[in-house]
Amino acid sequence: MKKTASIDDIVVIEGAESLLSELVNGGEVDTLEKDNVYISFTPVFNEDGTLVAYSCARASLVQAQSYMGTFTLQVLIVFAGFLILIVAYGMCFAGYNMIFPIESMVTCTDNFIQEGSDQQALDSSVRKLRSLNIRTGDEIEDLYLAICKMASDMTEQMRELRYYSEATAQMQNGLIITMADMVESRDSDTGAHVQKTAAYVKIILDGLKRKGYYAEKLTPKYMVDVVMSAPLHDVGKISISDTVLNKPGKLTDEEYEIMKTHTTAGKLIIEKAISTAHGESYLREARNMAGYHHERWDGKGYPEGLHGEIIPLSARIMAVADVFDALTSPRVYKPAFPLEKAVSIIKEGSGTQFDPKCVEVFFESMTEVKKVLRKYNEQEGATDAGEI
């Protein structure tokens, strides 16, 4: 039989005073709810069946909500941590197997493209590309192998093109020298004229390039074309009769007019060669030099009376080289002029007969000019070599 405690023995927790009578009776007490706080009571009896206390459980809805919010946040943080780890692993995997290989291929391919026509640089780029040794076992590896093959094939094609280009250039040079020799063999008075003028032309071209003159015109290809074509500047003399070409004295006015036609004749000969080759070629500058190397800066030259920069640059360069060699070489009608006299005559013609810029750079390179003079004078056994 249950026994109850006296009212004096009961200690009531705060908020449960209204339940005092029920607690004294020792019965079941309903859960108390007040201000979102819930209190639940369970009677506790000793071994004699006497009510000695009530076990109370107090729960706050606000605290529960706060706890649930904290718990949910902690769960989300843990989940986000795992998600970050998964993403980081995926990025590392993708970086090693996708991004790094692709970036490496792009870098090597860009370097390959930028090397242009430098054969050694192209070969080096192909070796660097192959050294990547990408082995991903998927489409990226297939792409890598395809790029390697393409780069290797292009490098070999460039090597073959360079070989054929060099062979063609040698054939062209052989043709030029043959044609120039044909003319020079008829002129008993020129004495390595084509070789010396070609050397002077190169000296002037290099000087103009060094000074920054006519920079838009002096491309590497242009300079090569002019030097290679220089020996053809007098090719038109092949049409001049021996009686005029090799006359040992001064030409008459009529003979001089005949001699002047070597410019138009040379221009026509080379134009026919260009036409046969179907289109523009390195011979364009040969045509300009052959046709216009006797034009003057002041417009008083021949055959067309061109003046200033209207005269093709290659012809203006050849005009200086041609006259200088004529002055410093012996002819049947005159001895070779001393170097100082030839220099004086060329300088006097600057701005009237010759392009001033061509004259300027020519004499700024007099050390190289003297080397050419000394070389060919010694070969010819000229007595004027000591004056150089």
C-alpha positions as CSV (number, residue, x, y, z in Angstrom):
1,M,0.0,0.0,0.0
2,K,1.3,3.4,-1.0
3,K,2.0,5.9,1.7
4,T,2.2,9.6,1.1
5,A,4.5,12.2,2.5
6,S,3.3,15.0,4.7
7,I,3.1,18.5,3.1
8,D,6.0,19.6,5.3
9,D,8.2,17.0,3.7
10,I,7.7,18.2,0.1
11,V,10.1,20.6,-1.6
12,V,8.5,21.9,-4.8
13,I,10.6,23.1,-7.7
14,E,10.0,26.6,-9.0
15,G,7.0,26.8,-11.3
16,A,5.3,23.7,-9.9
17,E,3.6,25.3,-6.9
18,S,0.1,24.9,-8.5
19,L,0.6,21.1,-8.4
20,L,1.3,21.0,-4.7
21,S,-1.9,19.2,-3.6
22,E,-1.5,16.6,-6.4
23,L,2.1,16.1,-5.3
24,V,1.1,15.6,-1.7
25,N,-1.5,12.9,-2.7
26,G,1.3,11.0,-4.4
27,G,-0.6,10.5,-7.6
28,E,0.3,10.8,-11.2
29,V,0.9,14.4,-12.2
30,D,0.2,15.8,-15.7
31,T,3.0,17.5,-17.5
32,L,3.2,21.1,-16.7
33,E,3.6,23.6,-19.6
34,K,4.5,27.3,-19.0
35,D,6.2,29.8,-21.2
36,N,7.4,27.1,-23.7
37,V,8.9,25.2,-20.8
38,Y,7.6,21.6,-20.1
39,I,8.0,19.9,-16.7
40,S,7.2,16.2,-16.4
41,F,6.8,14.5,-12.9
42,T,7.3,10.8,-12.0
43,P,6.7,9.7,-8.3
44,V,9.6,7.9,-6.6
45,F,8.8,5.4,-3.7
46,N,11.2,3.8,-1.2
47,E,11.2,0.0,-0.5
48,D,8.3,0.5,2.0
49,G,6.1,2.0,-0.7
50,T,6.4,5.5,0.8
51,L,6.5,8.4,-1.6
52,V,9.7,10.1,-1.0
53,A,10.1,12.3,-4.1
54,Y,9.1,13.1,-7.6
55,S,11.6,12.8,-10.5
56,C,11.2,15.9,-12.6
57,A,12.3,16.4,-16.2
58,R,12.3,20.0,-17.5
59,A,12.6,20.8,-21.2
60,S,12.7,24.2,-22.8
61,L,11.4,24.5,-26.3
62,V,13.7,27.4,-27.0
63,Q,16.7,25.5,-25.7
64,A,15.7,22.5,-27.9
65,Q,15.4,24.6,-30.9
66,S,18.7,26.2,-30.2
67,Y,20.3,22.8,-29.8
68,M,18.7,21.5,-33.0
69,G,20.1,24.6,-34.8
70,T,23.5,24.0,-33.4
71,F,23.4,20.3,-34.2
72,T,22.2,20.9,-37.7
73,L,25.0,23.5,-38.3
74,Q,27.6,21.1,-37.0
75,V,26.2,18.4,-39.3
76,L,26.4,20.8,-42.2
77,I,29.9,21.8,-41.4
78,V,31.1,18.2,-41.2
79,F,29.3,17.4,-44.5
80,A,30.8,20.5,-46.1
81,G,34.2,19.4,-44.9
82,F,33.8,16.0,-46.6
83,L,32.5,17.7,-49.7
84,I,35.6,20.0,-49.8
85,L,37.9,17.0,-49.4
86,I,36.1,15.2,-52.3
87,V,36.2,18.4,-54.5
88,A,39.9,18.9,-53.7
89,Y,40.7,15.3,-54.5
90,G,38.8,15.6,-57.7
91,M,40.7,18.8,-58.7
92,C,44.0,17.3,-57.9
93,F,43.1,14.3,-60.0
94,A,41.8,16.4,-62.8
95,G,44.9,18.7,-62.6
96,Y,47.3,15.8,-62.8
97,N,45.4,13.9,-65.5
98,M,43.8,16.7,-67.5
99,I,44.8,20.3,-66.8
100,F,48.6,19.8,-66.4
101,P,48.9,17.6,-69.6
102,I,46.7,20.0,-71.6
103,E,48.6,23.2,-70.4
104,S,51.9,21.5,-71.1
105,M,50.8,20.6,-74.7
106,V,49.6,24.1,-75.3
107,T,52.8,25.6,-74.1
108,C,55.0,23.3,-76.2
109,T,52.7,23.9,-79.2
110,D,52.9,27.7,-78.9
111,N,56.7,27.5,-78.7
112,F,56.8,25.3,-81.8
113,I,54.7,27.8,-83.7
114,Q,56.8,30.8,-82.6
115,E,60.0,29.2,-83.8
116,G,59.0,29.9,-87.4
117,S,61.4,28.5,-89.9
118,D,64.4,28.0,-87.6
119,Q,65.2,24.3,-88.2
120,Q,67.3,23.8,-85.1
121,A,64.7,25.5,-82.9
122,L,61.9,23.4,-84.5
123,D,63.8,20.2,-83.8
124,S,64.3,21.3,-80.1
125,S,60.6,22.1,-79.8
126,V,59.7,18.6,-81.0
127,R,62.1,17.0,-78.5
128,K,60.6,19.0,-75.7
129,L,57.1,18.0,-76.8
130,R,58.0,14.3,-76.8
131,S,59.7,14.6,-73.4
132,L,56.3,15.3,-71.8
133,N,55.5,11.6,-72.3
134,I,51.8,12.0,-71.4
135,R,50.2,8.6,-70.5
136,T,46.7,9.2,-69.3
137,G,45.1,6.2,-71.2
138,D,42.3,8.3,-72.5
139,E,41.5,10.9,-75.2
140,I,44.0,13.3,-73.8
141,E,46.8,10.8,-74.6
142,D,45.4,10.3,-78.1
143,L,45.4,14.1,-78.6
144,Y,49.0,14.3,-77.3
145,L,50.2,11.6,-79.7
146,A,48.5,13.3,-82.6
147,I,50.1,16.6,-81.8
148,C,53.5,15.0,-81.5
149,K,53.1,13.4,-84.9
150,M,51.8,16.6,-86.5
151,A,54.8,18.6,-85.1
152,S,57.3,15.9,-86.2
153,D,55.8,15.8,-89.7
154,M,55.8,19.6,-90.1
155,T,59.4,19.7,-88.9
156,E,60.4,17.2,-91.5
157,Q,58.5,19.0,-94.2
158,M,60.2,22.3,-93.3
159,R,63.6,20.4,-93.6
160,E,62.7,19.2,-97.1
161,L,61.4,22.6,-98.1
162,R,64.6,24.2,-96.9
163,Y,66.6,21.7,-98.9
164,Y,64.7,22.3,-102.0
165,S,64.8,26.1,-101.4
166,E,68.6,26.0,-101.0
167,A,68.9,23.9,-104.1
168,T,66.7,26.3,-106.1
169,A,68.7,29.3,-104.8
170,Q,71.9,27.6,-105.9
171,M,70.4,27.0,-109.3
172,Q,69.3,30.6,-109.5
173,N,72.7,31.8,-108.4
174,G,74.3,29.6,-111.0
175,L,72.0,31.1,-113.7
176,I,72.8,34.6,-112.6
177,I,76.5,34.0,-112.6
178,T,76.4,32.3,-116.0
179,M,74.5,35.2,-117.5
180,A,76.8,37.7,-115.9
181,D,79.9,35.8,-117.1
182,M,78.5,35.8,-120.6
183,V,78.3,39.6,-120.6
184,E,81.6,40.1,-118.9
185,S,83.4,37.7,-121.2
186,R,82.5,40.1,-124.1
187,D,83.6,43.2,-122.3
188,S,87.4,43.1,-122.2
189,D,87.6,46.0,-119.9
190,T,85.4,45.3,-116.8
191,G,87.8,43.2,-114.7
192,A,85.6,41.4,-112.0
193,H,83.1,44.3,-112.3
194,V,80.1,42.1,-111.3
195,Q,81.8,40.7,-108.2
196,K,83.0,44.1,-106.9
197,T,79.7,45.9,-107.5
198,A,77.8,43.0,-105.8
199,A,80.1,43.4,-102.8
200,Y,79.6,47.2,-102.7
201,V,75.8,46.7,-103.0
202,K,75.9,44.5,-99.9
203,I,77.9,47.0,-98.0
204,I,75.4,49.8,-98.8
205,L,72.4,47.6,-97.9
206,D,74.0,46.7,-94.6
207,G,74.7,50.4,-93.9
208,L,71.2,51.5,-94.7
209,K,69.8,48.8,-92.5
210,R,72.2,49.8,-89.7
211,K,71.2,53.5,-89.9
212,G,67.5,52.7,-90.1
213,Y,67.1,54.2,-93.5
214,Y,64.2,52.8,-95.7
215,A,63.4,50.4,-92.9
216,E,60.0,49.4,-94.4
217,K,61.8,48.4,-97.6
218,L,64.8,46.6,-96.3
219,T,63.4,43.3,-95.3
220,P,65.7,40.3,-95.1
221,K,64.2,38.8,-98.3
222,Y,64.6,42.1,-100.1
223,M,68.3,42.4,-99.1
224,V,69.0,38.9,-100.3
225,D,67.2,39.4,-103.6
226,V,69.1,42.6,-104.3
227,V,72.6,41.1,-103.5
228,M,71.8,38.0,-105.5
229,S,70.5,40.0,-108.5
230,A,73.3,42.6,-108.6
231,P,75.5,40.7,-111.1
232,L,72.7,41.1,-113.7
233,H,72.7,44.9,-113.7
234,D,74.7,45.0,-117.0
235,V,73.1,42.0,-118.7
236,G,71.7,44.3,-121.4
237,K,75.3,44.8,-122.7
238,I,74.9,41.4,-124.4
239,S,72.9,43.3,-127.1
240,I,75.7,45.9,-127.7
241,S,78.0,45.2,-130.6
242,D,81.7,44.5,-129.9
243,T,82.8,47.6,-131.8
244,V,80.9,49.8,-129.4
245,L,81.3,47.8,-126.3
246,N,85.1,47.3,-126.6
247,K,86.0,50.6,-128.4
248,P,89.4,51.7,-127.0
249,G,88.6,55.4,-127.1
250,K,85.9,57.8,-126.3
251,L,82.5,57.0,-127.8
252,T,80.8,59.3,-130.3
253,D,77.4,60.7,-129.5
254,E,75.8,58.1,-131.7
255,E,77.8,55.3,-130.1
256,Y,76.9,56.6,-126.6
257,E,73.2,56.5,-127.5
258,I,73.7,52.9,-128.6
259,M,75.5,52.1,-125.3
260,K,72.7,53.6,-123.3
261,T,70.3,51.1,-124.7
262,H,71.9,48.4,-122.6
263,T,69.5,49.5,-119.8
264,T,66.3,49.0,-121.7
265,A,67.7,45.8,-123.3
266,G,68.6,44.4,-119.8
267,K,65.2,45.3,-118.4
268,L,63.5,43.5,-121.3
269,I,65.6,40.4,-121.0
270,I,64.8,40.0,-117.3
271,E,61.1,40.9,-117.8
272,K,61.0,38.0,-120.3
273,A,62.6,35.7,-117.6
274,I,60.0,36.9,-115.1
275,S,57.2,36.3,-117.5
276,T,58.5,32.8,-118.2
277,A,58.6,32.1,-114.5
278,H,54.9,33.2,-114.2
279,G,54.8,36.0,-111.7
280,E,57.0,38.0,-109.4
281,S,60.3,36.6,-108.2
282,Y,63.7,37.6,-107.0
283,L,64.4,38.8,-110.5
284,R,62.2,41.9,-110.0
285,E,65.1,43.7,-108.4
286,A,67.4,42.5,-111.1
287,R,65.1,44.1,-113.6
288,N,65.1,47.4,-111.6
289,M,68.9,47.5,-111.4
290,A,69.4,46.6,-115.0
291,G,66.8,49.1,-116.2
292,Y,67.5,52.1,-113.9
293,H,71.0,52.0,-112.5
294,H,71.9,55.0,-114.8
295,E,69.1,57.1,-113.5
296,R,70.1,60.2,-111.5
297,W,68.8,61.6,-108.2
298,D,68.2,65.0,-110.0
299,G,66.2,63.4,-112.9
300,K,68.9,63.9,-115.5
301,G,69.8,60.3,-116.0
302,Y,68.5,57.7,-118.5
303,P,66.6,55.8,-119.9
304,E,63.4,57.4,-118.4
305,G,64.7,60.5,-116.5
306,L,63.3,59.3,-113.1
307,H,64.3,61.3,-110.1
308,G,64.6,60.9,-106.3
309,E,62.9,58.0,-104.5
310,I,60.8,57.3,-107.7
311,I,64.0,55.5,-108.8
312,P,63.8,52.0,-107.4
313,L,66.0,51.7,-104.2
314,S,68.0,48.8,-105.6
315,A,68.9,50.9,-108.7
316,R,70.0,53.8,-106.5
317,I,72.2,51.5,-104.6
318,M,73.7,50.0,-107.7
319,A,74.3,53.5,-109.2
320,V,76.8,54.3,-106.4
321,A,78.4,50.8,-106.6
322,D,78.7,50.9,-110.4
323,V,80.2,54.4,-110.6
324,F,82.6,53.8,-107.8
325,D,83.9,50.6,-109.4
326,A,84.2,52.4,-112.8
327,L,86.3,55.1,-111.2
328,T,88.6,52.8,-109.2
329,S,89.1,50.4,-112.1
330,P,91.3,50.8,-115.2
331,R,89.7,51.2,-118.6
332,V,91.2,51.2,-122.1
333,Y,90.4,54.9,-122.3
334,K,91.7,55.8,-118.7
335,P,93.7,54.5,-115.8
336,A,92.2,53.7,-112.4
337,F,91.6,56.8,-110.3
338,P,93.2,57.0,-106.9
339,L,90.9,56.2,-104.1
340,E,90.8,59.8,-102.8
341,K,89.8,61.1,-106.2
342,A,87.0,58.5,-106.6
343,V,85.7,59.3,-103.1
344,S,85.7,63.0,-104.0
345,I,83.8,62.5,-107.2
346,I,81.1,60.3,-105.5
347,K,80.7,62.8,-102.7
348,E,80.3,65.6,-105.2
349,G,77.5,63.6,-106.8
350,S,75.6,63.2,-103.5
351,G,72.1,64.8,-103.9
352,T,72.5,65.3,-107.7
353,Q,73.6,62.0,-109.2
354,F,73.2,59.8,-106.2
355,D,70.9,59.1,-103.3
356,P,72.5,61.0,-100.4
357,K,71.7,58.3,-97.9
358,C,73.4,55.6,-100.1
359,V,76.5,57.8,-100.4
360,E,76.5,58.5,-96.6
361,V,76.5,54.8,-95.6
362,F,78.9,53.8,-98.3
363,F,81.6,56.1,-97.1
364,E,80.8,55.3,-93.4
365,S,81.8,51.7,-94.4
366,M,85.0,52.6,-96.1
367,T,87.0,50.0,-94.2
368,E,84.9,47.2,-95.9
369,V,85.1,49.0,-99.2
370,K,88.9,49.1,-99.0
371,K,89.0,45.3,-98.3
372,V,87.0,44.7,-101.5
373,L,89.3,46.9,-103.5
374,R,92.4,45.3,-102.0
375,K,91.1,41.8,-102.6
376,Y,90.4,42.3,-106.3
377,N,93.3,44.6,-107.1
378,E,95.7,42.0,-105.7
379,Q,94.0,39.3,-107.8
380,E,94.4,41.4,-110.9
381,G,97.9,42.5,-110.0
382,A,96.9,46.1,-110.2
383,T,99.7,48.6,-109.3
384,D,97.2,50.9,-107.6
385,A,96.6,48.6,-104.7
386,G,99.2,50.5,-102.7
387,E,97.0,53.6,-102.8
388,I,94.2,51.9,-100.9
